[in-house]
Amino acid sequence: MKNKLDAYSLNVKFAENVIGELSLNKETGLPKLEYNNDWQQSGFAISPSLTLDNDHHNPVAYNFLDNILPEGDARLLLAERAGVSEKNVFSQIREIGGDLSGAVTFTTNSIEQEAVQPAFRLLSKDELESRLDTKEYTGLLTWDDKPRLSVAGVQDKLNVFINENGEIGFGDGALCSTHILKFEKKNCLNLVLNEYFCMKLSVAVGLPTAEVEFVRFGKHPALLVRRFDRKFVSDKKQVFRRHVIDGCQALNLPRDFKYERNLGDNRDVQHIRDGASLPKLFEFSKSMSSPAQSAQWLINWQLFNLIISNYDSHGKNVSLFWGKDNSSFTPAYDLVNIAMFSQFKYVLAMAMGDEFDPNDINAYQLADFAETCAIDKKLLARSLSNLTKKVTSTLTAGTFVQDLIKSNDFTEEEQLYIDQLKDNIVVRAQYLNSQTSMISTIEV
């Protein structure tokens, strides 16, 4: 590695320590990540394929970086701000490398020389409401001429820091973001409410789930998500980070491969399934700290997604805590009932066995899923039976929905939507429960 950074290199930091260097190959345009000697001796690979021996090809670093950058319009705006193409991940990392998912940051020499003092920029409700009124035209990427959005995903999101007084703003220096604000677009009415309900339901049935709140800024509903890779310690005025990677990073896939049918669903390419898949994730779980516990987490995650009709549970909607001595799945996130939105395609992001049509999932496809992913069929049937019964009893008992309504200022229209969402999930749970007794008897 070079001793001095130039325009084509960045420091790679873990916590406060420089662990390596990210450089850009001028000829190929691909980034290269190399660990320094100290980290090779005492650290760990920050992603499975970014091995400590530095003997990994440039596309590995590209895939890792590609997955921690925003997607959709935010990615285009970020690239436009940097004056580069969307595929130039190195230049985009230069822009927002200080507050990415996980514990790794990327800094230049100029940033290294700045004092890393905690700085808080208050974001008033009025200012945010005003910005949300025009977000369809101005976006949410840049504030005070500084890019703020750095969370992967296509939904409108904003990284924010919440201090000990509950004030929302932007953190700099030792104060990186602690929460994510998620908003809905005009063509996705009630998306925030939908996700809030599904996330709270996941908690109610005992599944590890990210903490969320339903909030409003004027007429704009928002989902406030507490980041599970951050912890603010107020007396030290510092946010501590925990390293995480998503499913695509774990599998060394670019973000375009987050769907199993990585080339799409058209007839001439739908047979190509090189993207993230359930068999690949279950196979990877065998290498984690607790293979049995990890496999059970994946089973519960996929079954709950089926129950709530979250067809978009792709490779980037599952993440792992990743460290030197431990690897485990993070709490679940991005849980949405897609069946409540007619504008979306009803296609599974990752197949159950060989089936991508959610309306054709029955005992046979569940048995196929078990065989494909090397899951004991009796275990799968038992897990599905337990989960569907928990979901049904939680939603039909009445207290769950009543408590949500009492703790939030929902409008009559929103309460009606909640009832429709509840009924949709109950019907789905009851149907899937009816399939459980046949799973273990089917030979695929």
NUSE-679008 format. One record per residue (C-alpha): residue in three letters; x, y, z. Coordinates in steps of 0.2 Angstrom, whole numbers. Last residue first. Example, Ala and Ser with C-alpha at 12.3 -4.5 7.8 and 13.67 -1.06 7.14 Angstrom:
+------+-------+-------+-------+
: rest :     u :     v :     w :
+------+-------+-------+-------+
:  SER :    68 :    -5 :    36 :
:  ALA :    62 :   -22 :    39 :
+------+-------+-------+-------+
//
This chain:
+------+-------+-------+-------+
: rest :     u :     v :     w :
+------+-------+-------+-------+
:  VAL :  -202 :  -170 :   -22 :
:  GLU :  -208 :  -182 :    -9 :
:  ILE :  -223 :  -176 :     1 :
:  THR :  -228 :  -183 :    18 :
:  SER :  -219 :  -170 :    28 :
:  ILE :  -228 :  -155 :    20 :
:  MET :  -246 :  -162 :    22 :
:  SER :  -250 :  -157 :    39 :
:  THR :  -244 :  -139 :    36 :
:  GLN :  -255 :  -134 :    22 :
:  SER :  -270 :  -128 :    32 :
:  ASN :  -258 :  -117 :    41 :
:  LEU :  -254 :  -108 :    25 :
:  TYR :  -272 :  -104 :    22 :
:  GLN :  -275 :   -98 :    39 :
:  ALA :  -260 :   -86 :    38 :
:  ARG :  -266 :   -79 :    22 :
:  VAL :  -283 :   -76 :    28 :
:  VAL :  -277 :   -68 :    44 :
:  ILE :  -264 :   -57 :    34 :
:  ASN :  -278 :   -50 :    22 :
:  ASP :  -290 :   -47 :    37 :
:  LYS :  -276 :   -37 :    46 :
:  LEU :  -272 :   -26 :    31 :
:  GLN :  -291 :   -22 :    28 :
:  ASP :  -293 :   -18 :    47 :
:  ILE :  -277 :    -7 :    46 :
:  TYR :  -284 :     2 :    31 :
:  LEU :  -300 :     6 :    40 :
:  GLN :  -290 :    13 :    54 :
:  GLU :  -280 :    24 :    41 :
:  GLU :  -296 :    30 :    34 :
:  GLU :  -302 :    35 :    51 :
:  THR :  -286 :    44 :    55 :
:  PHE :  -273 :    37 :    66 :
:  ASP :  -266 :    46 :    80 :
:  ASN :  -255 :    32 :    87 :
:  SER :  -254 :    23 :   104 :
:  LYS :  -272 :    19 :   105 :
:  ILE :  -273 :    13 :    87 :
:  LEU :  -258 :     1 :    90 :
:  ASP :  -265 :    -5 :   106 :
:  GLN :  -282 :    -9 :    98 :
:  VAL :  -274 :   -19 :    84 :
:  PHE :  -264 :   -30 :    96 :
:  THR :  -279 :   -31 :   109 :
:  GLY :  -291 :   -38 :    96 :
:  ALA :  -288 :   -57 :    99 :
:  THR :  -290 :   -60 :    80 :
:  LEU :  -273 :   -52 :    75 :
:  THR :  -262 :   -60 :    89 :
:  SER :  -271 :   -77 :    87 :
:  THR :  -269 :   -78 :    69 :
:  VAL :  -250 :   -73 :    69 :
:  LYS :  -247 :   -85 :    83 :
:  LYS :  -256 :   -99 :    74 :
:  THR :  -247 :   -95 :    58 :
:  LEU :  -230 :   -95 :    67 :
:  ASN :  -233 :  -112 :    76 :
:  SER :  -239 :  -121 :    61 :
:  LEU :  -225 :  -114 :    50 :
:  SER :  -212 :  -119 :    62 :
:  ARG :  -219 :  -137 :    65 :
:  ALA :  -221 :  -140 :    46 :
:  LEU :  -203 :  -134 :    43 :
:  LEU :  -196 :  -145 :    57 :
:  LYS :  -206 :  -160 :    50 :
:  LYS :  -199 :  -156 :    33 :
:  ASP :  -181 :  -156 :    39 :
:  ILE :  -172 :  -142 :    30 :
:  ALA :  -159 :  -145 :    16 :
:  CYS :  -163 :  -129 :     7 :
:  THR :  -169 :  -138 :    -9 :
:  GLU :  -178 :  -151 :     1 :
:  ALA :  -187 :  -139 :    12 :
:  PHE :  -192 :  -127 :    -2 :
:  ASP :  -199 :  -142 :   -11 :
:  ALA :  -209 :  -147 :     4 :
:  LEU :  -216 :  -129 :     4 :
:  GLN :  -219 :  -130 :   -14 :
:  TYR :  -229 :  -146 :   -12 :
:  ALA :  -239 :  -140 :     3 :
:  ASN :  -245 :  -124 :    -6 :
:  ILE :  -237 :  -109 :   -14 :
:  ASP :  -246 :  -105 :   -30 :
:  ASN :  -252 :   -88 :   -26 :
:  PRO :  -235 :   -82 :   -22 :
:  ASP :  -229 :   -86 :   -40 :
:  PHE :  -210 :   -88 :   -40 :
:  GLU :  -210 :  -107 :   -38 :
:  ASP :  -195 :  -118 :   -40 :
:  GLY :  -192 :  -122 :   -22 :
:  MET :  -199 :  -107 :   -14 :
:  ALA :  -192 :   -94 :   -26 :
:  MET :  -183 :   -78 :   -21 :
:  ALA :  -190 :   -61 :   -25 :
:  LEU :  -207 :   -69 :   -26 :
:  VAL :  -218 :   -61 :   -39 :
:  TYR :  -234 :   -52 :   -37 :
:  LYS :  -229 :   -36 :   -47 :
:  PHE :  -233 :   -20 :   -39 :
:  GLN :  -246 :    -8 :   -44 :
:  SER :  -260 :   -17 :   -35 :
:  PHE :  -253 :   -13 :   -17 :
:  MET :  -260 :   -23 :    -3 :
:  ALA :  -252 :   -39 :    -9 :
:  ILE :  -235 :   -31 :    -5 :
:  ASN :  -237 :   -33 :    14 :
:  VAL :  -221 :   -25 :    20 :
:  LEU :  -207 :   -30 :    31 :
:  ASP :  -192 :   -19 :    28 :
:  TYR :  -182 :   -25 :    43 :
:  ALA :  -178 :   -41 :    53 :
:  PRO :  -166 :   -41 :    67 :
:  THR :  -148 :   -45 :    63 :
:  PHE :  -142 :   -62 :    58 :
:  SER :  -127 :   -69 :    67 :
:  SER :  -108 :   -69 :    65 :
:  ASN :   -96 :   -69 :    79 :
:  ASP :   -78 :   -70 :    83 :
:  LYS :   -70 :   -57 :    71 :
:  GLY :   -86 :   -48 :    67 :
:  TRP :  -101 :   -48 :    56 :
:  PHE :  -119 :   -44 :    61 :
:  LEU :  -129 :   -51 :    47 :
:  SER :  -142 :   -43 :    35 :
:  VAL :  -158 :   -49 :    26 :
:  ASN :  -167 :   -37 :    14 :
:  LYS :  -153 :   -35 :     2 :
:  GLY :  -155 :   -53 :    -4 :
:  HIS :  -174 :   -51 :    -8 :
:  SER :  -190 :   -51 :     3 :
:  ASP :  -200 :   -42 :   -10 :
:  TYR :  -215 :   -54 :   -10 :
:  ASN :  -220 :   -49 :     8 :
:  SER :  -236 :   -57 :     8 :
:  ILE :  -238 :   -56 :    27 :
:  ILE :  -238 :   -75 :    29 :
:  LEU :  -225 :   -78 :    16 :
:  ASN :  -213 :   -65 :    24 :
:  PHE :  -216 :   -74 :    41 :
:  LEU :  -211 :   -90 :    33 :
:  GLN :  -195 :   -83 :    26 :
:  TRP :  -190 :   -75 :    42 :
:  ASN :  -194 :   -90 :    52 :
:  ILE :  -184 :  -102 :    41 :
:  LEU :  -170 :   -89 :    40 :
:  TRP :  -169 :   -88 :    59 :
:  GLN :  -170 :  -107 :    61 :
:  ALA :  -155 :  -108 :    49 :
:  SER :  -145 :   -96 :    59 :
:  GLN :  -149 :  -105 :    76 :
:  ALA :  -143 :  -121 :    68 :
:  PRO :  -127 :  -114 :    60 :
:  SER :  -122 :  -105 :    76 :
:  SER :  -106 :   -94 :    72 :
:  MET :  -110 :   -94 :    53 :
:  SER :  -103 :  -106 :    40 :
:  LYS :  -119 :  -116 :    39 :
:  SER :  -128 :  -100 :    36 :
:  PHE :  -120 :   -98 :    19 :
:  GLU :  -129 :  -114 :    13 :
:  PHE :  -145 :  -107 :    19 :
:  LEU :  -142 :   -91 :    10 :
:  LYS :  -138 :   -99 :    -6 :
:  PRO :  -153 :  -111 :    -5 :
:  LEU :  -164 :   -96 :    -2 :
:  SER :  -158 :   -86 :   -17 :
:  ALA :  -147 :   -71 :   -21 :
:  GLY :  -145 :   -70 :   -40 :
:  ASP :  -139 :   -82 :   -53 :
:  ARG :  -157 :   -88 :   -58 :
:  ILE :  -158 :   -88 :   -77 :
:  HIS :  -174 :   -97 :   -81 :
:  GLN :  -183 :   -81 :   -82 :
:  VAL :  -173 :   -75 :   -96 :
:  ASP :  -183 :   -78 :  -112 :
:  ARG :  -200 :   -78 :  -103 :
:  ASN :  -197 :   -61 :   -95 :
:  ASP :  -195 :   -61 :   -76 :
:  GLY :  -179 :   -52 :   -74 :
:  LEU :  -161 :   -54 :   -77 :
:  ASN :  -156 :   -57 :   -59 :
:  ARG :  -170 :   -70 :   -57 :
:  GLU :  -164 :   -73 :   -39 :
:  TYR :  -167 :   -54 :   -35 :
:  LYS :  -153 :   -45 :   -26 :
:  PHE :  -142 :   -48 :   -41 :
:  ASP :  -142 :   -30 :   -46 :
:  ARG :  -134 :   -26 :   -29 :
:  PRO :  -118 :   -35 :   -34 :
:  LEU :  -115 :   -52 :   -27 :
:  ASN :  -102 :   -58 :   -15 :
:  LEU :  -114 :   -70 :    -5 :
:  ALA :  -111 :   -61 :    11 :
:  GLN :  -112 :   -44 :     2 :
:  CYS :  -128 :   -49 :    -6 :
:  GLY :  -135 :   -54 :    10 :
:  ASP :  -131 :   -38 :    19 :
:  ILE :  -116 :   -34 :    30 :
:  VAL :  -115 :   -27 :    47 :
:  HIS :  -102 :   -20 :    59 :
:  ARG :  -107 :   -12 :    75 :
:  ARG :  -105 :     7 :    77 :
:  PHE :  -103 :    17 :    93 :
:  VAL :  -111 :    35 :    93 :
:  GLN :  -102 :    47 :   104 :
:  LYS :  -105 :    61 :   116 :
:  LYS :   -97 :    51 :   130 :
:  ASP :  -111 :    54 :   142 :
:  SER :  -124 :    52 :   128 :
:  VAL :  -119 :    35 :   122 :
:  PHE :  -127 :    32 :   106 :
:  LYS :  -128 :    15 :    99 :
:  ARG :  -128 :    10 :    80 :
:  ASP :  -129 :    -5 :    70 :
:  PHE :  -147 :    -9 :    76 :
:  ARG :  -153 :     7 :    68 :
:  ARG :  -169 :    13 :    76 :
:  VAL :  -182 :    15 :    62 :
:  LEU :  -194 :    30 :    62 :
:  LEU :  -207 :    27 :    49 :
:  ALA :  -215 :    43 :    41 :
:  PRO :  -232 :    50 :    38 :
:  HIS :  -232 :    67 :    29 :
:  LYS :  -247 :    78 :    32 :
:  GLY :  -237 :    89 :    44 :
:  PHE :  -222 :    79 :    49 :
:  ARG :  -229 :    63 :    56 :
:  VAL :  -222 :    48 :    66 :
:  PHE :  -225 :    29 :    67 :
:  GLU :  -211 :    21 :    77 :
:  VAL :  -200 :     7 :    74 :
:  GLU :  -188 :    -5 :    83 :
:  ALA :  -179 :   -18 :    71 :
:  THR :  -186 :   -36 :    73 :
:  PRO :  -181 :   -52 :    82 :
:  LEU :  -197 :   -63 :    80 :
:  GLY :  -208 :   -65 :    95 :
:  VAL :  -226 :   -65 :    88 :
:  ALA :  -228 :   -47 :    94 :
:  VAL :  -212 :   -41 :    86 :
:  SER :  -217 :   -47 :    69 :
:  LEU :  -234 :   -39 :    71 :
:  LYS :  -225 :   -22 :    75 :
:  MET :  -215 :   -24 :    59 :
:  CYS :  -230 :   -28 :    49 :
:  PHE :  -240 :   -13 :    56 :
:  TYR :  -226 :    -1 :    53 :
:  GLU :  -223 :    -7 :    36 :
:  ASN :  -241 :    -5 :    31 :
:  LEU :  -243 :    12 :    39 :
:  VAL :  -227 :    18 :    30 :
:  LEU :  -234 :    11 :    13 :
:  ASN :  -251 :    19 :    16 :
:  LEU :  -251 :    28 :    -1 :
:  CYS :  -238 :    21 :   -13 :
:  ASN :  -240 :    31 :   -29 :
:  LYS :  -237 :    47 :   -20 :
:  LYS :  -221 :    41 :   -12 :
:  GLU :  -219 :    35 :     6 :
:  PHE :  -206 :    41 :    19 :
:  LYS :  -193 :    32 :    29 :
:  LEU :  -183 :    40 :    43 :
:  ILE :  -168 :    31 :    48 :
:  HIS :  -160 :    32 :    66 :
:  THR :  -143 :    33 :    75 :
:  SER :  -134 :    43 :    62 :
:  CYS :  -116 :    48 :    65 :
:  LEU :  -111 :    58 :    80 :
:  ALA :   -92 :    57 :    82 :
:  GLY :   -89 :    70 :    69 :
:  ASP :  -106 :    74 :    62 :
:  GLY :  -124 :    71 :    67 :
:  PHE :  -139 :    77 :    58 :
:  GLY :  -155 :    82 :    67 :
:  ILE :  -169 :    75 :    77 :
:  GLU :  -172 :    80 :    95 :
:  GLY :  -176 :    67 :   108 :
:  ASN :  -168 :    75 :   122 :
:  GLU :  -154 :    62 :   123 :
:  ASN :  -150 :    66 :   104 :
:  ILE :  -158 :    58 :    89 :
:  PHE :  -146 :    57 :    73 :
:  VAL :  -154 :    56 :    56 :
:  ASN :  -151 :    46 :    40 :
:  LEU :  -165 :    50 :    28 :
:  LYS :  -175 :    38 :    17 :
:  ASP :  -186 :    38 :     1 :
:  GLN :  -188 :    20 :    -3 :
:  VAL :  -175 :    12 :   -16 :
:  GLY :  -163 :     4 :    -4 :
:  ALA :  -146 :     6 :     3 :
:  VAL :  -143 :    19 :    17 :
:  SER :  -132 :    34 :    13 :
:  LEU :  -143 :    49 :    12 :
:  ARG :  -135 :    65 :    19 :
:  PRO :  -126 :    73 :     5 :
:  LYS :  -119 :    90 :    10 :
:  ASP :  -124 :   107 :     2 :
:  ASP :  -133 :   112 :    19 :
:  TRP :  -144 :    97 :    16 :
:  THR :  -142 :    86 :     0 :
:  LEU :  -151 :    69 :    -3 :
:  LEU :  -169 :    72 :     1 :
:  GLY :  -176 :    75 :   -16 :
:  THR :  -179 :    92 :   -24 :
:  TYR :  -194 :    88 :   -36 :
:  GLU :  -204 :    74 :   -27 :
:  LYS :  -197 :    81 :   -11 :
:  THR :  -206 :    97 :   -12 :
:  ASP :  -218 :    95 :     3 :
:  LEU :  -206 :    84 :    11 :
:  ARG :  -194 :    99 :    12 :
:  SER :  -207 :   110 :    21 :
:  GLU :  -211 :    96 :    33 :
:  LEU :  -192 :    94 :    37 :
:  GLU :  -190 :   112 :    40 :
:  ASP :  -206 :   113 :    51 :
:  LYS :  -201 :    98 :    61 :
:  SER :  -184 :   106 :    65 :
:  LEU :  -168 :    98 :    60 :
:  LEU :  -155 :   102 :    73 :
:  ARG :  -137 :   101 :    67 :
:  PHE :  -126 :    92 :    80 :
:  ALA :  -107 :    91 :    80 :
:  PRO :   -96 :    79 :    90 :
:  GLN :   -78 :    84 :    87 :
:  VAL :   -67 :    74 :    75 :
:  ALA :   -55 :    88 :    72 :
:  GLU :   -51 :    89 :    53 :
:  GLN :   -34 :    81 :    47 :
:  GLU :   -42 :    65 :    43 :
:  ILE :   -55 :    73 :    33 :
:  SER :   -42 :    81 :    22 :
:  ASN :   -32 :    65 :    21 :
:  THR :   -48 :    56 :    14 :
:  THR :   -60 :    45 :    23 :
:  PHE :   -69 :    28 :    21 :
:  THR :   -79 :    21 :    35 :
:  VAL :   -82 :     4 :    41 :
:  ALA :   -94 :     0 :    56 :
:  GLY :  -110 :    -5 :    48 :
:  SER :  -120 :     5 :    35 :
:  LEU :  -112 :    20 :    29 :
:  ASP :  -109 :    36 :    38 :
:  GLY :   -91 :    43 :    34 :
:  GLY :   -90 :    37 :    16 :
:  ILE :  -103 :    49 :     9 :
:  GLU :   -94 :    58 :    -5 :
:  ARG :   -79 :    48 :    -7 :
:  ILE :   -89 :    32 :    -7 :
:  GLN :   -98 :    40 :   -22 :
:  SER :   -81 :    43 :   -31 :
:  PHE :   -77 :    25 :   -28 :
:  VAL :   -94 :    18 :   -34 :
:  ASN :   -92 :    24 :   -52 :
:  LYS :  -107 :    14 :   -58 :
:  GLU :  -119 :    28 :   -57 :
:  SER :  -108 :    39 :   -68 :
:  VAL :   -98 :    53 :   -61 :
:  GLY :  -101 :    72 :   -57 :
:  ALA :  -101 :    69 :   -38 :
:  ARG :  -118 :    77 :   -37 :
:  GLU :  -124 :    67 :   -51 :
:  ALA :  -118 :    51 :   -44 :
:  LEU :  -127 :    55 :   -28 :
:  LEU :  -143 :    60 :   -37 :
:  LEU :  -143 :    44 :   -47 :
:  ARG :  -141 :    34 :   -31 :
:  ALA :  -155 :    43 :   -22 :
:  ASP :  -166 :    40 :   -37 :
:  GLY :  -164 :    21 :   -36 :
:  GLU :  -152 :    13 :   -24 :
:  PRO :  -141 :    20 :   -10 :
:  LEU :  -123 :    14 :    -7 :
:  ILE :  -118 :     0 :     4 :
:  ASN :  -121 :   -14 :    -9 :
:  ASP :  -110 :    -6 :   -23 :
:  LEU :   -96 :    -5 :   -10 :
:  PHE :   -95 :   -24 :    -7 :
:  ASN :   -98 :   -28 :   -25 :
:  TYR :   -84 :   -17 :   -31 :
:  ALA :   -72 :   -24 :   -18 :
:  VAL :   -76 :   -41 :   -24 :
:  PRO :   -75 :   -35 :   -43 :
:  ASN :   -56 :   -31 :   -39 :
:  HIS :   -51 :   -49 :   -37 :
:  HIS :   -46 :   -55 :   -20 :
:  ASP :   -29 :   -60 :   -13 :
:  ASN :   -28 :   -47 :     0 :
:  ASP :   -23 :   -60 :    13 :
:  LEU :   -37 :   -54 :    25 :
:  THR :   -51 :   -60 :    13 :
:  LEU :   -63 :   -48 :     6 :
:  SER :   -75 :   -63 :     1 :
:  PRO :   -82 :   -65 :    18 :
:  SER :   -84 :   -46 :    21 :
:  ILE :   -75 :   -35 :    34 :
:  ALA :   -61 :   -49 :    34 :
:  PHE :   -55 :   -49 :    52 :
:  GLY :   -42 :   -40 :    63 :
:  SER :   -26 :   -45 :    72 :
:  GLN :   -13 :   -50 :    60 :
:  GLN :   -21 :   -43 :    44 :
:  TRP :   -26 :   -28 :    53 :
:  ASP :    -8 :   -24 :    58 :
:  ASN :    -1 :   -28 :    41 :
:  ASN :   -13 :   -16 :    32 :
:  TYR :   -29 :   -22 :    23 :
:  GLU :   -31 :   -19 :     4 :
:  LEU :   -47 :   -14 :    -5 :
:  LYS :   -46 :   -12 :   -24 :
:  PRO :   -58 :    -1 :   -34 :
:  LEU :   -62 :    -4 :   -52 :
:  GLY :   -60 :     9 :   -66 :
:  THR :   -50 :    -3 :   -76 :
:  GLU :   -36 :     8 :   -81 :
:  LYS :   -36 :    21 :   -67 :
:  ASN :   -37 :     7 :   -54 :
:  LEU :   -45 :    15 :   -39 :
:  SER :   -39 :    13 :   -21 :
:  LEU :   -46 :     8 :    -4 :
:  GLU :   -33 :     7 :     9 :
:  GLY :   -32 :    -2 :    25 :
:  ILE :   -36 :    -4 :    44 :
:  VAL :   -35 :    14 :    49 :
:  ASN :   -41 :    13 :    67 :
:  GLU :   -55 :    25 :    75 :
:  ALA :   -69 :    12 :    74 :
:  PHE :   -64 :     2 :    58 :
:  LYS :   -56 :    14 :    45 :
:  VAL :   -52 :    12 :    27 :
:  ASN :   -42 :    27 :    21 :
:  LEU :   -45 :    33 :     3 :
:  SER :   -36 :    32 :   -13 :
:  TYR :   -37 :    39 :   -31 :
:  ALA :   -35 :    57 :   -26 :
:  ASP :   -19 :    54 :   -17 :
:  LEU :   -16 :    45 :     0 :
:  LYS :     2 :    44 :     6 :
:  ASN :    11 :    28 :    12 :
:  LYS :     5 :    18 :    -3 :
:  MET :     0 :     0 :     0 :
+------+-------+-------+-------+
//
